[in-house]
Amino acid sequence: MKDVLFHPLIPTARPTPRLIADARQVVANPELYADRPLLRRLAWAALMAERRRVVDQNCLAAMPLDRA
């Protein structure tokens, strides 16, 4: 049997509308937040969570801060 990457279906909290609006503001205006790469990474992760996309924490941690 092949090894299958398993993502458990753990109930998670949905991001609030305010959090999503703030995350969109950060992502839409990267020049305003260029000095805060972790905030940009967090905003990206919040938007992926809102779309119910799986965020691979290892890939996220390995992403260079200037590309987040």
N, C-alpha and C positions, 0 to 999 in steps of 0.2 A: 504494500500500500504506500502511495506517495505521501511525503510529509506535506501537510496542508497548514498554511498559516491561519490560525484561528483567532478571531477577534471576539471575545466574549460579549454577549449582549447584556451589558450592565446598564440598568436605568441611570441616565444622567440628567442633570438639570439643564434645561434649555436656556441659552443666553437671553437676557431680558432685552426688550426693544431698545432701551437706552444704551445698553452695552453694545448692541449691534450698530446703532447710530454713531456712537463714539468710535468704534472700530472702523467703520466706513470712512469717517472723517480722517482718521490716521492714515489709512491705506490710500485714500484719494489725494492726500497732500503730503507725500513723503518728504518734500523739501522742508516742511515745517517741523518735521520730527526726525530729521537726519541725525541729530545728536542723541537720539533715544532709540537705538536699535532693538533693545529688548521690548520696548512698547510696541514697535512695529511688528515684531514677531508674535507678541501676544494678540495683537489686533488680527493678524492673519489667522492665528489658531482659533480665535473666537468666531471669525467668519466661516471657517471650515466647519466648526461645531454647529453653527446655525444651519448649515446645509446638510447636517448629519453625515459629514464626511469623516472617515477615520483619519486621525492625525497620528502619524508614526512619530512617537516621541524621540526615538533614536535619530531619525532623519532630521527632525526639528532641532535637536541639540547639536547635530553635526553641521547644520547650515551656517555658513559664515554670517556674522552679525550684520555686515554691510549689505547682504542680499536678502535679508528677511523682509 
